[in-house]
Amino acid sequence: MDPSFDEFLHVPARLSIVALLAPAGWVDFGFLRDAVETSDSALSKQVSALAGAGYVAVRKTRDDGTRRTHVRLTQEGREAFQRHAAALERIVEAARTPVERAAAPDVRTR
């Protein structure tokens, strides 16, 4: 297995979250929930796990009495995502590369 492959990030919900956060700054929790197509509680669980790993930062604010939660990738999270994405690209490239069949006999009909 590629040493840059991050099994923690590879969980589909976490991978979706960090992929959405990668090109952005602070992202509204509601937007993230809708984009990932999950529930508040499921997203909260994944964001907490990512925050615990140091991959995301969470900011809670009040806007006209409404509580808002925003999430962004940390530098560590951004680097981990870039490494993991590169590992996935290498895996896909290897799957596209033809493998020579040294042990397989040439089976041609005459």
C-alpha positions as a Markdown table, in Angstrom:
| # | Residue | x | y | z |
|---|---|---|---|---|
| 1 | Met | 0.0 | 0.0 | 0.0 |
| 2 | Asp | 1.2 | 3.5 | -0.8 |
| 3 | Pro | 2.6 | 5.1 | 2.4 |
| 4 | Ser | 0.7 | 8.3 | 1.6 |
| 5 | Phe | -2.6 | 6.5 | 1.6 |
| 6 | Asp | -4.5 | 7.8 | 4.6 |
| 7 | Glu | -7.0 | 5.3 | 5.9 |
| 8 | Phe | -8.5 | 7.8 | 8.3 |
| 9 | Leu | -9.2 | 10.2 | 5.4 |
| 10 | His | -10.4 | 7.5 | 3.1 |
| 11 | Val | -13.7 | 7.0 | 4.9 |
| 12 | Pro | -16.1 | 8.3 | 2.2 |
| 13 | Ala | -17.8 | 10.9 | 4.4 |
| 14 | Arg | -14.5 | 12.3 | 5.6 |
| 15 | Leu | -13.0 | 12.3 | 2.1 |
| 16 | Ser | -16.0 | 14.1 | 0.7 |
| 17 | Ile | -15.8 | 16.8 | 3.5 |
| 18 | Val | -12.1 | 17.5 | 3.0 |
| 19 | Ala | -12.5 | 17.5 | -0.8 |
| 20 | Leu | -15.2 | 20.2 | -0.5 |
| 21 | Leu | -13.1 | 22.2 | 2.0 |
| 22 | Ala | -9.8 | 22.0 | 0.0 |
| 23 | Pro | -10.5 | 24.9 | -2.4 |
| 24 | Ala | -12.3 | 27.0 | 0.2 |
| 25 | Gly | -11.8 | 29.0 | 3.3 |
| 26 | Trp | -14.4 | 28.9 | 6.1 |
| 27 | Val | -17.4 | 26.9 | 5.0 |
| 28 | Asp | -20.9 | 27.1 | 6.6 |
| 29 | Phe | -21.9 | 23.9 | 8.3 |
| 30 | Gly | -25.3 | 23.9 | 6.5 |
| 31 | Phe | -23.7 | 24.2 | 3.1 |
| 32 | Leu | -21.3 | 21.4 | 3.9 |
| 33 | Arg | -24.2 | 19.2 | 5.2 |
| 34 | Asp | -26.2 | 19.8 | 2.0 |
| 35 | Ala | -23.2 | 19.3 | -0.3 |
| 36 | Val | -22.3 | 16.0 | 1.4 |
| 37 | Glu | -26.0 | 15.0 | 1.5 |
| 38 | Thr | -26.0 | 13.9 | 5.1 |
| 39 | Ser | -27.7 | 14.7 | 8.4 |
| 40 | Asp | -26.5 | 17.3 | 11.0 |
| 41 | Ser | -25.6 | 14.6 | 13.4 |
| 42 | Ala | -23.6 | 12.5 | 10.9 |
| 43 | Leu | -21.7 | 15.5 | 9.7 |
| 44 | Ser | -21.1 | 16.7 | 13.2 |
| 45 | Lys | -19.6 | 13.3 | 14.1 |
| 46 | Gln | -17.3 | 13.3 | 11.1 |
| 47 | Val | -16.2 | 17.0 | 11.6 |
| 48 | Ser | -15.5 | 16.2 | 15.3 |
| 49 | Ala | -13.3 | 13.2 | 14.2 |
| 50 | Leu | -11.5 | 15.4 | 11.6 |
| 51 | Ala | -11.0 | 18.2 | 14.2 |
| 52 | Gly | -9.7 | 15.6 | 16.7 |
| 53 | Ala | -7.1 | 14.5 | 14.1 |
| 54 | Gly | -6.1 | 18.2 | 13.5 |
| 55 | Tyr | -7.4 | 18.2 | 10.0 |
| 56 | Val | -10.1 | 20.8 | 10.4 |
| 57 | Ala | -10.8 | 23.8 | 12.5 |
| 58 | Val | -14.3 | 24.7 | 13.7 |
| 59 | Arg | -15.5 | 28.2 | 14.5 |
| 60 | Lys | -18.9 | 28.9 | 16.2 |
| 61 | Thr | -20.3 | 32.4 | 16.0 |
| 62 | Arg | -23.6 | 34.2 | 16.5 |
| 63 | Asp | -25.2 | 36.1 | 13.7 |
| 64 | Asp | -28.3 | 38.1 | 14.7 |
| 65 | Gly | -28.9 | 35.6 | 17.5 |
| 66 | Thr | -28.5 | 32.7 | 15.2 |
| 67 | Arg | -25.7 | 30.3 | 16.0 |
| 68 | Arg | -23.5 | 29.5 | 13.1 |
| 69 | Thr | -20.8 | 26.9 | 12.7 |
| 70 | His | -18.0 | 27.2 | 10.1 |
| 71 | Val | -15.4 | 24.6 | 9.2 |
| 72 | Arg | -12.1 | 24.9 | 7.3 |
| 73 | Leu | -9.1 | 22.7 | 6.6 |
| 74 | Thr | -6.1 | 23.3 | 8.7 |
| 75 | Gln | -2.7 | 23.3 | 7.0 |
| 76 | Glu | -2.1 | 19.8 | 8.3 |
| 77 | Gly | -5.5 | 18.7 | 6.9 |
| 78 | Arg | -4.7 | 20.3 | 3.5 |
| 79 | Glu | -1.3 | 18.6 | 3.3 |
| 80 | Ala | -2.8 | 15.2 | 4.4 |
| 81 | Phe | -5.6 | 15.6 | 1.7 |
| 82 | Gln | -3.0 | 16.4 | -1.0 |
| 83 | Arg | -0.9 | 13.4 | 0.0 |
| 84 | His | -3.9 | 11.1 | 0.0 |
| 85 | Ala | -5.2 | 12.4 | -3.3 |
| 86 | Ala | -1.8 | 11.9 | -4.8 |
| 87 | Ala | -1.7 | 8.3 | -3.5 |
| 88 | Leu | -5.2 | 7.7 | -5.0 |
| 89 | Glu | -3.9 | 9.1 | -8.3 |
| 90 | Arg | -1.0 | 6.7 | -8.2 |
| 91 | Ile | -3.2 | 3.7 | -7.5 |
| 92 | Val | -5.5 | 4.6 | -10.4 |
| 93 | Glu | -2.6 | 5.1 | -12.7 |
| 94 | Ala | -1.2 | 1.7 | -11.8 |
| 95 | Ala | -4.6 | 0.2 | -12.6 |
| 96 | Arg | -4.4 | 1.8 | -16.1 |
| 97 | Thr | -0.9 | 0.5 | -16.8 |
| 98 | Pro | -0.9 | -2.8 | -18.7 |
| 99 | Val | 0.7 | -5.6 | -16.8 |
| 100 | Glu | 3.0 | -7.9 | -18.7 |
| 101 | Arg | 2.1 | -11.5 | -18.3 |
| 102 | Ala | 5.5 | -13.1 | -18.0 |
| 103 | Ala | 4.2 | -16.3 | -16.5 |
| 104 | Ala | 1.2 | -16.7 | -18.9 |
| 105 | Pro | 1.8 | -18.8 | -22.0 |
| 106 | Asp | 1.1 | -17.4 | -25.4 |
| 107 | Val | -2.1 | -19.0 | -26.4 |
| 108 | Arg | -2.6 | -18.4 | -30.1 |
| 109 | Thr | -4.5 | -20.7 | -32.4 |
| 110 | Arg | -2.9 | -21.5 | -35.8 |
